[in-house]
Amino acid sequence: MYRNQKISLVIPAYNEEKLIRPTLEGVPEIFDRVYVVDDASPDRQAEVVREIAEKDPRIELIQHERNLGVGQGIITGYLKSYEDGYDIAVVCGGDAQMPLEETPAFLDPILDDGVDYCKGNRFMNRGNAFDIMPATRFWGNTLLSLMTKVASGNYDVFDVVDGFVAISRRGIERVDWAKAWKGYGYPMDFVIRISAAGLVIKDVPRTAIYLPGERQSQIKGFRYMIKVTPMIFKAFVQRMVQRYIFADFHPLVLLYLLGGVCTGLGLLSALVLGFDKLFLGGVGVTGPRSSLTALLLISGSIGVIGAMAMDIQNFQHQKLMRRLESIEKKNKAKD
């Protein structure tokens, strides 16, 4: 236990026969239960887990009958943790590359500040990812983080692909996990869905660990980014509908819509003007058309930026309300 709270550890694992042993042998005593979710791994991973579980009764092996993706592995662990009554579920990989001794830094904001979801950030304070992360992964991570900021409305997050996280029991309960993304790309989808549910997310600095000779993050630079971009856009649209239409209507939806339409039309018009200039000798490139193009682009940019500002304001208000709620709950407990 940690501060009288029951803590579980969820470890989604696939083809980690070699590294699952040091991962499990390094689990601190603050964890009351350890769920290893074997995603139909074809190697001896499950046998290794069973062998270690004989010495550590906290360990429980959960096996998927077929490969469902790392996202589903985490969801399976979340739901099992919730069902068994644990207060906070922590997630780490089965590759021994997440510093479990730093777990208290993920738990304290949930217990003290009304945070629902703490995620690791390898670029803050103790993070040393700047020095050891390959350039393509760094820039891919940065672009994905920027897109996730806009899609989630949470502009405080970065390093969104980091899988070292902790979530409150309330957080597990409030999200519809059946609709969540199950494969690679799940971290961004989870952040967006948790934000859409009105929950508070906080980045926590954590040490980056890279074992020599072992495979690293699933990010493969820009190809990975291109693959998950449609998912992020879809999740953004779903958040707009859920948060600002069904739950509580807000004009920022109209600003995003009008801003996006104007920007799209402006870009299309600019391309047509450029084509006319380059290939048709400037035929059709007139002052009014150029002015309209500029007006569309400027109006679209103002609309999108205005919507983003409103989104940020709403998120900060939401975070403040959760903080006040947490303080009130503590005061009642003392009385």
N, C-alpha and C positions, 0 to 999 in steps of 0.2 A: 504493500500500500504506500501511498504518498499523500501526506497531510490528510489522513483519514479518508482518502478516496481510493476506490478500487480501479486499478489501471491494467489495461490489457495491451498486448503487443500483437499487431497483425503483420505477418510476413508473407507476402505473395511471392511464390518461387517457381521458377521454371528452368530446368537444366542447371541447377546449382549444386550438383552432387559434391563438388569440391569445396565450395565456400559456405554452404549452409551450416557445416559443423562449427567453424570459428564464429559464425554469426550467432548461433544458439548458445555456444559456450561462453559468449561474451555478454549475455543478457543480464542486466543488473537486477538486484533483488527487489527494486521498487515495482517490478511488474508482477502482478498476481496470476496472470494467465498469458500464455503465448500461443497464438493460433498460426500455424504454418499452413498456408493454403497452397497445396500442390495442384498446379493447373495442368493436370494430365502430363506430367513431365516424363519423357521416355527413358531417362537415365535412372540411376540408383538413388535419387534424391529422397524418395519416400522411405526407403530402407534405412538411410542414414538418420533421418528424422526419428524414426521409430527407435532406433538404437540409442539415440541421445535422450529420448523421452523416458526410457526405462530408468535413467538416472535423475531426470528432472521432471517431476510430476506436473509442473506447470504447463508443459508443452502438450498441445493437442494438434494432431494432424487432420486436416480436412482435405479431401481429394475430390477434384472435379473429374467426372467421367470422361469429359473431352475438353480440349483446349478452348477456353472462353475469353482469354485475354487478361492482361495484368489488371486492367480496370475492374473487371468482374471479380478477380481474386481479392482485391481490396474490399469491394462491396460485400462479398461473402463474409469476409472477416468482420466488417462493420456490423452487419446484421446479426452475426453470431455473438459478437461482443454485447450488442444491445439486448439481445434475447437473454443472455446470461447475467445481465444486470450490472455491467461495468460502467463506471462514471466517465472515463475517458479512454479512447482507443488511440494508440500510437501506431504509426505505420513506418516500417523500414524495409529495405530490400534484403534479399537473401544472399547478397554478395559481399557482406562484411565491409561495406564502404560508407556506412553511416554511423557516426559516433554516439552510441546509445548512452554513454556517460553524460552527454549534454541534454538528455531528456528533460530534466527539471526546468530548463529554460523554455520548453514547449508547454509544460503543464502550468506553470505559475500564472501566465496571462489568462488562461482559462479559469483558474480558480480565483484570481484577484481582480481582473479587469473586465469581466463579462465577455471575453473573446470566445468564439465558438470553434475557430479553426486556426491553428498555428501551423505555418509551413516554413521549412528551412529556406534560408537565403545564403548561399555560399559566397556572396560578394559583400556582405556586411561585416564590419568589425573583424571577427576572428576568421572570416572566410579568406581563403588563399587561392580562390579559383582564378583570379586574374592572372596569376603567375603560371598555372599549370593547365588551364583549359585551352584546347586547340582553338585557333582563331575562328575557324568556320563554325564550331559549336558555340563559341561566345557570341558571335554576331547573330547566329540563328536563334539562340536563347534570347538575346536582346530584342529582336524583332517580334518573337512570339510573346515576350513579356509586354511589349508596347501594345500589341493587338489585344492581349488579354486584359490589360488595364482598361481599354475602351469598352471591350465586350462585357466586362464584369462590373464596370463603374467603380472599381476599387483601384485608385491610382497609387496606392501605397505598396502594391505588390511588385516583386521582381523575381527573377530566377524561377519562373512559374513551372519549369519542368522538374524541379527538385521534388523527390518523392518522400522525404523525411517530414512527416506531418503528425499532428495530434488533433483530434476532433472530440468535442464534447458529446455527451449522450443526447443533449438537446439538438445538436447539429445533425446527428445521425437520424433523429426522428423527423426533422423538418424537411429533409430532402427526399424527393421521389427518385430513388436510386434505380428503379426499373427503367427509367428513361435516360439514364446517364450513359456516357460513352464508355465502352467496355475495353477497347484496345489501346494501343499507343496513342497518345494525345489526351488521355484521360485527365492529367493534372490540370490542364487549362479548362476542360469541361467542368471538372469538379469545382474549381474556383468560381466559375461563372454561375453554376447552379446554386452553390452555397450563398453567393451574393444575392441572387434572385430570390432566395428564400428569406432574405432579411437578416441574415446572420453576419457576424463580424469576423473578419479575417485579419491576421497579423503575421508579418514576416519576422522570423527569428534568426539571428545570425548563427551559423553553424560551420564547423570546420569541414572543408572539402577533403575527402580521402580518395586517392586513386592508387590502386594496387598495381605495381609493375607487372606487365604481362597479362593482365586481366582485361576483359572487355569493359568498356566504360558505358556512359549514358547511351540511351537509345537514340538520342539526337544525332542525325547524320547531316548536319548543316542545313543548307537551303532546301534540299529535297524533302526533308522531314517537314520543314516549315510549309512548303507548298502543299504537302499532303494533308496537313491538319487545318490549313486556313479555312476551307469550306465549313469544317466542323465548328470552328470558332465563330464564324459569321452566323451560322445557323443558331448556335447557342445564344449569341447576342440578340438575335431577333426574338427568340423564345423568352429571353429575360425582359425585353421591352414589353412584350405582350403580357407576361405573368406579373411583372412588377408595376408597370405604369399604365396598364389598360384594365386588367381584371382586378388586381388588388386595390389600386388607387390611381385614378387617371391623373396624368401629369402632362403639361404641354410640351415637355422636352421630346416626347415621341413625335409630335408634329414638326419640331425643329429638326430632329434627326432626319425625318422623312423628306421634308422640303429641302434641307441642306444637301442630302444625298442626291436627290433628283436634280437640283440645280448644278451641283458639282459634276454629276455624270453628263448632263447635257452640255455643260461648259467644256468639259474635256473632249466630248465628241465633236463639238463645234470647232475647237482648236485643232483637232486632227484634220478635219475637213479643210480648214483654212490653210493648214500646213501643206496638205496634199495639193491644193489649188496653186499655192505659191511655188512649190517645188516642181510639179509635173505639168501644170497647165499655164505656166507663165504669169501667174497672179490673176488670172481671170476669175472674177467673182469675189476677190478679196477687196472688200469695200470698208469704208469707215463705220457705217452702221453695223455690219456683221461683226467687225472686230470689237466694237463697243458692246454689242450684245454678249459676245463671248466673255469679255472681261467682266461684265455685270453678272453673268451667271456664275462664274468662278468666284467672284468676290462674295456674292450673296450666299452661295453654297458654303463657302468657308466660314462666314460669319454664323450661319445657321448651325453648322456642326460644332463649332467652338462654343457657341452659346449653350447648346444641348449638353456638351461635355462639362461645362461649368456648373450647370444645374445638377448633373449626375454626381459630380464631386461633392457639391453642397449637401445633397441628400444622403450620400454615404457618410459624410462627417457627422451629420445629425443623427443618423442611425447608430454610429459608433458611440456618440455621446449618450444616447438614450440607454444603450446596453450597459455602459459604464455606470450610469445613475441607478439602473435597475439592479446591478450587481451590488452597489453600495447599500441600497435599501434592503436587499436580501440579507446582507451581512449584519446590518443593524438590527433587523428583526430577530435574527438568530441569537444575537447577544442578549436581547431583551427576554 
